[in-house]
């Protein structure tokens, strides 16, 4: 299965897999390249050893990029306060942890 367009790269393999899962859940076929290459980071540039997400169908690039940007904006959003207990909660929480 050839991969045709790089869509995402990250130094953390778990984050790369999260992006892969997000895209596959939306019907976008991707492959991970360099998944196990981090052990070679001393011989290669650190950036060359990062796991990369590649699209199989280049026509899905804009949709995939939009989904990734939306997911990143959710994780970068601001904290919120619970109306009941006034506790400050991280944006990643949908309900108050109290």
DRENDOFI-900611 format. One line per field, with one value per atom (N, C-alpha, C): atom name; z, x, y; residue number from 1. Coordinates in nm, 2 decimals, decimal comma, m for minus. Atoms other than C-alpha are relative to their C-alpha. Layout:
N
a <- [CA | ...]
up <- [Z | ...]
east <- [X | ...]
north <- [Y | ...]
k <- [NUM | ...]
***
This chain:
98
a <- [N | CA | C | N | CA | C | N | CA | C | N | CA | C | N | CA | C | N | CA | C | N | CA | C | N | CA | C | N | CA | C | N | CA | C | N | CA | C | N | CA | C | N | CA | C | N | CA | C | N | CA | C | N | CA | C | N | CA | C | N | CA | C | N | CA | C | N | CA | C | N | CA | C | N | CA | C | N | CA | C | N | CA | C | N | CA | C | N | CA | C | N | CA | C | N | CA | C | N | CA | C | N | CA | C | N | CA | C | N | CA | C | N | CA | C | N | CA | C | N | CA | C | N | CA | C | N | CA | C | N | CA | C | N | CA | C | N | CA | C | N | CA | C | N | CA | C | N | CA | C | N | CA | C | N | CA | C | N | CA | C | N | CA | C | N | CA | C | N | CA | C | N | CA | C | N | CA | C | N | CA | C | N | CA | C | N | CA | C | N | CA | C | N | CA | C | N | CA | C | N | CA | C | N | CA | C | N | CA | C | N | CA | C | N | CA | C | N | CA | C | N | CA | C | N | CA | C | N | CA | C | N | CA | C | N | CA | C | N | CA | C | N | CA | C | N | CA | C | N | CA | C | N | CA | C | N | CA | C | N | CA | C | N | CA | C | N | CA | C | N | CA | C | N | CA | C | N | CA | C | N | CA | C | N | CA | C | N | CA | C | N | CA | C | N | CA | C | N | CA | C | N | CA | C | N | CA | C | N | CA | C | N | CA | C | N | CA | C | N | CA | C | N | CA | C | N | CA | C | N | CA | C | N | CA | C | N | CA | C | N | CA | C]
up <- [0,00 | 0,00 | 0,00 | 0,00 | m0,11 | 0,08 | m0,07 | 0,10 | m0,09 | 0,10 | m0,09 | 0,05 | m0,05 | 0,13 | 0,15 | m0,14 | 0,47 | 0,06 | m0,06 | 0,69 | 0,14 | m0,14 | 1,04 | 0,05 | m0,06 | 1,24 | 0,14 | m0,14 | 1,61 | 0,07 | m0,07 | 1,84 | 0,09 | m0,09 | 2,07 | m0,08 | 0,07 | 1,92 | 0,03 | m0,05 | 2,13 | m0,06 | 0,06 | 2,00 | m0,15 | 0,14 | 1,64 | m0,02 | 0,01 | 1,70 | 0,03 | m0,02 | 1,84 | m0,13 | 0,13 | 1,52 | m0,10 | 0,10 | 1,31 | 0,03 | m0,04 | 1,51 | m0,03 | 0,03 | 1,48 | m0,15 | 0,14 | 1,10 | m0,05 | 0,04 | 1,06 | 0,04 | m0,04 | 1,26 | m0,09 | 0,09 | 1,01 | m0,15 | 0,13 | 0,72 | m0,09 | 0,08 | 0,61 | 0,02 | m0,01 | 0,53 | 0,01 | m0,03 | 0,67 | 0,03 | m0,04 | 0,74 | 0,09 | m0,08 | 1,00 | m0,05 | 0,05 | 0,88 | 0,11 | m0,10 | 1,11 | 0,14 | m0,13 | 1,39 | 0,11 | m0,10 | 1,55 | m0,03 | 0,04 | 1,42 | 0,11 | m0,10 | 1,74 | 0,06 | m0,05 | 1,85 | m0,08 | 0,09 | 1,56 | 0,01 | 0,00 | 1,66 | 0,02 | m0,01 | 1,74 | m0,13 | 0,13 | 1,39 | m0,11 | 0,09 | 1,22 | 0,07 | m0,06 | 1,28 | 0,08 | m0,09 | 1,56 | m0,08 | 0,08 | 1,32 | m0,10 | 0,10 | 1,07 | 0,07 | m0,07 | 1,34 | 0,06 | m0,06 | 1,44 | m0,08 | 0,07 | 1,36 | m0,09 | 0,10 | 1,05 | m0,04 | 0,05 | 0,94 | m0,14 | 0,14 | 0,57 | m0,05 | 0,06 | 0,37 | m0,12 | 0,12 | 0,12 | m0,12 | 0,11 | m0,08 | 0,02 | m0,01 | m0,14 | 0,00 | 0,01 | m0,21 | 0,13 | m0,14 | 0,16 | 0,09 | m0,07 | 0,26 | 0,08 | m0,06 | 0,33 | 0,12 | m0,10 | 0,53 | 0,12 | m0,11 | 0,73 | 0,08 | m0,07 | 0,81 | 0,08 | m0,08 | 0,93 | 0,12 | m0,12 | 1,16 | 0,10 | m0,09 | 1,30 | 0,07 | m0,05 | 1,35 | 0,11 | m0,10 | 1,53 | 0,12 | m0,12 | 1,76 | 0,08 | m0,07 | 1,85 | 0,06 | m0,06 | 1,91 | 0,12 | m0,11 | 2,15 | 0,12 | m0,11 | 2,35 | 0,05 | m0,04 | 2,35 | 0,05 | m0,04 | 2,46 | 0,15 | m0,13 | 2,79 | 0,11 | m0,12 | 3,14 | 0,01 | m0,02 | 3,25 | 0,15 | m0,14 | 3,59 | 0,02 | m0,03 | 3,73 | 0,07 | m0,06 | 3,81 | 0,14 | m0,13 | 4,10 | 0,11 | m0,11 | 4,30 | m0,03 | 0,03 | 4,13 | m0,02 | 0,02 | 4,07 | m0,15 | 0,13 | 3,78 | m0,06 | 0,07 | 3,52 | m0,12 | 0,12 | 3,24 | m0,12 | 0,12 | 2,89 | m0,04 | 0,04 | 2,84 | 0,07 | m0,08 | 3,10 | m0,05 | 0,04 | 2,98 | 0,12 | m0,12 | 3,33 | 0,12 | m0,12 | 3,67 | 0,07 | m0,06 | 3,84 | 0,15 | m0,14 | 4,18 | 0,00]
east <- [0,08 | 0,00 | 0,09 | m0,09 | 0,18 | m0,07 | 0,05 | 0,15 | 0,05 | m0,02 | 0,13 | 0,03 | m0,02 | 0,13 | 0,01 | m0,02 | 0,27 | m0,10 | 0,10 | 0,00 | 0,03 | m0,02 | 0,14 | 0,13 | m0,11 | 0,46 | 0,01 | m0,02 | 0,53 | 0,10 | m0,10 | 0,81 | m0,05 | 0,07 | 0,57 | m0,08 | 0,07 | 0,46 | m0,15 | 0,14 | 0,14 | m0,09 | 0,08 | 0,03 | m0,02 | 0,01 | 0,10 | m0,11 | 0,11 | m0,12 | m0,13 | 0,13 | m0,39 | m0,05 | 0,04 | m0,39 | m0,04 | 0,03 | m0,39 | m0,14 | 0,13 | m0,69 | m0,11 | 0,09 | m0,87 | m0,04 | 0,02 | m0,83 | m0,07 | 0,06 | m0,92 | m0,14 | 0,14 | m1,24 | m0,09 | 0,07 | m1,34 | 0,01 | m0,01 | m1,27 | 0,11 | m0,12 | m0,94 | 0,11 | m0,10 | m0,69 | 0,14 | m0,13 | m0,34 | 0,10 | m0,10 | m0,01 | 0,10 | m0,11 | 0,26 | 0,13 | m0,14 | 0,61 | 0,09 | m0,10 | 0,92 | m0,05 | 0,05 | 0,72 | 0,10 | m0,10 | 1,01 | 0,14 | m0,13 | 1,29 | 0,07 | m0,05 | 1,34 | 0,13 | m0,13 | 1,62 | 0,12 | m0,11 | 1,83 | 0,02 | m0,01 | 1,80 | 0,14 | m0,14 | 2,17 | 0,07 | m0,06 | 2,26 | m0,07 | 0,09 | 1,98 | m0,03 | 0,06 | 1,85 | m0,12 | 0,11 | 1,60 | m0,14 | 0,12 | 1,33 | m0,02 | 0,01 | 1,40 | m0,05 | 0,04 | 1,32 | m0,14 | 0,13 | 0,98 | m0,10 | 0,11 | 0,67 | m0,07 | 0,08 | 0,49 | m0,13 | 0,13 | 0,13 | m0,01 | 0,01 | 0,10 | m0,14 | 0,13 | m0,23 | 0,02 | 0,00 | m0,30 | m0,07 | 0,07 | m0,54 | 0,02 | m0,03 | m0,41 | m0,12 | 0,12 | m0,76 | m0,06 | 0,06 | m0,84 | 0,09 | m0,09 | m0,56 | m0,07 | 0,07 | m0,78 | m0,09 | 0,09 | m1,03 | 0,08 | m0,08 | m0,76 | 0,07 | m0,06 | m0,58 | m0,10 | 0,11 | m0,91 | m0,02 | 0,02 | m0,97 | 0,11 | m0,12 | m0,62 | 0,00 | 0,01 | m0,65 | m0,11 | 0,12 | m0,99 | 0,04 | m0,04 | m0,85 | 0,10 | m0,10 | m0,55 | m0,06 | 0,06 | m0,76 | m0,09 | 0,07 | m0,98 | 0,10 | m0,10 | m0,67 | 0,07 | m0,06 | m0,54 | m0,10 | 0,10 | m0,86 | 0,02 | m0,02 | m0,90 | m0,07 | 0,06 | m0,99 | m0,15 | 0,13 | m1,35 | m0,03 | 0,03 | m1,52 | m0,14 | 0,13 | m1,79 | m0,10 | 0,10 | m2,11 | m0,04 | 0,04 | m2,18 | 0,10 | m0,10 | m1,86 | 0,11 | m0,09 | m1,67 | 0,15 | m0,13 | m1,37 | 0,05 | m0,06 | m1,13 | 0,03 | m0,02 | m1,12 | 0,08 | m0,07 | m0,88 | m0,10 | 0,09 | m1,03 | m0,03 | 0,01 | m0,98 | m0,12 | 0,11 | m1,25 | m0,14 | 0,13 | m1,61 | m0,09 | 0,08 | m1,75 | 0,10 | m0,08 | m1,62 | 0,05 | m0,06 | m1,39 | m0,05 | 0,05 | m1,55 | m0,12]
north <- [m0,12 | 0,00 | 0,12 | m0,12 | 0,32 | 0,12 | m0,12 | 0,63 | 0,12 | m0,10 | 0,95 | 0,14 | m0,14 | 1,26 | 0,00 | m0,01 | 1,34 | 0,10 | m0,08 | 1,48 | 0,05 | m0,03 | 1,48 | m0,07 | 0,06 | 1,41 | 0,05 | m0,04 | 1,41 | m0,09 | 0,08 | 1,30 | m0,10 | 0,10 | 1,11 | m0,10 | 0,11 | 0,78 | m0,01 | 0,01 | 0,78 | 0,11 | m0,11 | 1,12 | m0,03 | 0,04 | 1,00 | m0,10 | 0,10 | 0,70 | 0,05 | m0,07 | 0,92 | 0,06 | m0,07 | 1,12 | m0,11 | 0,11 | 0,80 | m0,06 | 0,06 | 0,66 | 0,10 | m0,10 | 0,99 | 0,00 | 0,00 | 0,99 | m0,12 | 0,12 | 0,63 | m0,01 | 0,00 | 0,67 | 0,08 | m0,08 | 0,93 | m0,05 | 0,06 | 0,70 | 0,04 | m0,04 | 0,84 | m0,10 | 0,11 | 0,57 | 0,06 | m0,05 | 0,64 | m0,11 | 0,09 | 0,46 | 0,08 | m0,06 | 0,53 | m0,04 | 0,03 | 0,56 | 0,04 | m0,03 | 0,57 | m0,04 | 0,03 | 0,42 | m0,05 | 0,06 | 0,23 | 0,06 | m0,05 | 0,45 | 0,09 | m0,09 | 0,66 | m0,05 | 0,05 | 0,43 | 0,03 | m0,04 | 0,55 | 0,15 | m0,14 | 0,91 | 0,05 | m0,04 | 0,93 | 0,00 | 0,01 | 0,83 | 0,08 | m0,08 | 1,02 | 0,13 | m0,12 | 1,37 | m0,04 | 0,03 | 1,36 | 0,01 | m0,02 | 1,49 | m0,11 | 0,11 | 1,22 | m0,13 | 0,12 | 0,96 | 0,01 | m0,01 | 1,10 | m0,08 | 0,07 | 0,89 | 0,10 | m0,09 | 1,03 | m0,07 | 0,05 | 0,99 | 0,04 | m0,02 | 0,95 | m0,04 | 0,03 | 0,97 | m0,10 | 0,09 | 0,69 | 0,07 | m0,07 | 0,91 | 0,15 | m0,14 | 1,26 | 0,10 | m0,08 | 1,39 | 0,03 | m0,02 | 1,36 | 0,09 | m0,08 | 1,60 | 0,11 | m0,12 | 1,91 | m0,05 | 0,05 | 1,71 | m0,05 | 0,05 | 1,53 | 0,11 | m0,12 | 1,86 | 0,07 | m0,06 | 2,01 | m0,08 | 0,08 | 1,72 | 0,01 | m0,01 | 1,74 | 0,13 | m0,13 | 2,11 | 0,02 | m0,01 | 2,08 | m0,08 | 0,08 | 1,81 | 0,08 | m0,08 | 2,03 | 0,12 | m0,12 | 2,33 | m0,03 | 0,04 | 2,14 | m0,02 | 0,03 | 2,03 | 0,13 | m0,13 | 2,39 | 0,10 | m0,10 | 2,55 | 0,03 | m0,05 | 2,73 | m0,09 | 0,07 | 2,60 | 0,05 | m0,04 | 2,62 | m0,02 | 0,01 | 2,66 | m0,07 | 0,08 | 2,42 | 0,10 | m0,09 | 2,61 | m0,04 | 0,05 | 2,38 | 0,03 | m0,01 | 2,38 | 0,10 | m0,11 | 2,66 | m0,05 | 0,06 | 2,42 | 0,03 | m0,02 | 2,51 | m0,14 | 0,12 | 2,23 | 0,02 | 0,00 | 2,16 | m0,02 | 0,01 | 2,19 | m0,14 | 0,14 | 1,82 | m0,07 | 0,06 | 1,74 | 0,06 | m0,04 | 1,74 | 0,03 | m0,02 | 1,72 | 0,03 | m0,04 | 1,85 | m0,13 | 0,12 | 1,60 | m0,01 | 0,00 | 1,69 | m0,08]
k <- [1 | 1 | 1 | 2 | 2 | 2 | 3 | 3 | 3 | 4 | 4 | 4 | 5 | 5 | 5 | 6 | 6 | 6 | 7 | 7 | 7 | 8 | 8 | 8 | 9 | 9 | 9 | 10 | 10 | 10 | 11 | 11 | 11 | 12 | 12 | 12 | 13 | 13 | 13 | 14 | 14 | 14 | 15 | 15 | 15 | 16 | 16 | 16 | 17 | 17 | 17 | 18 | 18 | 18 | 19 | 19 | 19 | 20 | 20 | 20 | 21 | 21 | 21 | 22 | 22 | 22 | 23 | 23 | 23 | 24 | 24 | 24 | 25 | 25 | 25 | 26 | 26 | 26 | 27 | 27 | 27 | 28 | 28 | 28 | 29 | 29 | 29 | 30 | 30 | 30 | 31 | 31 | 31 | 32 | 32 | 32 | 33 | 33 | 33 | 34 | 34 | 34 | 35 | 35 | 35 | 36 | 36 | 36 | 37 | 37 | 37 | 38 | 38 | 38 | 39 | 39 | 39 | 40 | 40 | 40 | 41 | 41 | 41 | 42 | 42 | 42 | 43 | 43 | 43 | 44 | 44 | 44 | 45 | 45 | 45 | 46 | 46 | 46 | 47 | 47 | 47 | 48 | 48 | 48 | 49 | 49 | 49 | 50 | 50 | 50 | 51 | 51 | 51 | 52 | 52 | 52 | 53 | 53 | 53 | 54 | 54 | 54 | 55 | 55 | 55 | 56 | 56 | 56 | 57 | 57 | 57 | 58 | 58 | 58 | 59 | 59 | 59 | 60 | 60 | 60 | 61 | 61 | 61 | 62 | 62 | 62 | 63 | 63 | 63 | 64 | 64 | 64 | 65 | 65 | 65 | 66 | 66 | 66 | 67 | 67 | 67 | 68 | 68 | 68 | 69 | 69 | 69 | 70 | 70 | 70 | 71 | 71 | 71 | 72 | 72 | 72 | 73 | 73 | 73 | 74 | 74 | 74 | 75 | 75 | 75 | 76 | 76 | 76 | 77 | 77 | 77 | 78 | 78 | 78 | 79 | 79 | 79 | 80 | 80 | 80 | 81 | 81 | 81 | 82 | 82 | 82 | 83 | 83 | 83 | 84 | 84 | 84 | 85 | 85 | 85 | 86 | 86 | 86 | 87 | 87 | 87 | 88 | 88 | 88 | 89 | 89 | 89 | 90 | 90 | 90 | 91 | 91 | 91 | 92 | 92 | 92 | 93 | 93 | 93 | 94 | 94 | 94 | 95 | 95 | 95 | 96 | 96 | 96 | 97 | 97 | 97 | 98 | 98 | 98]
***
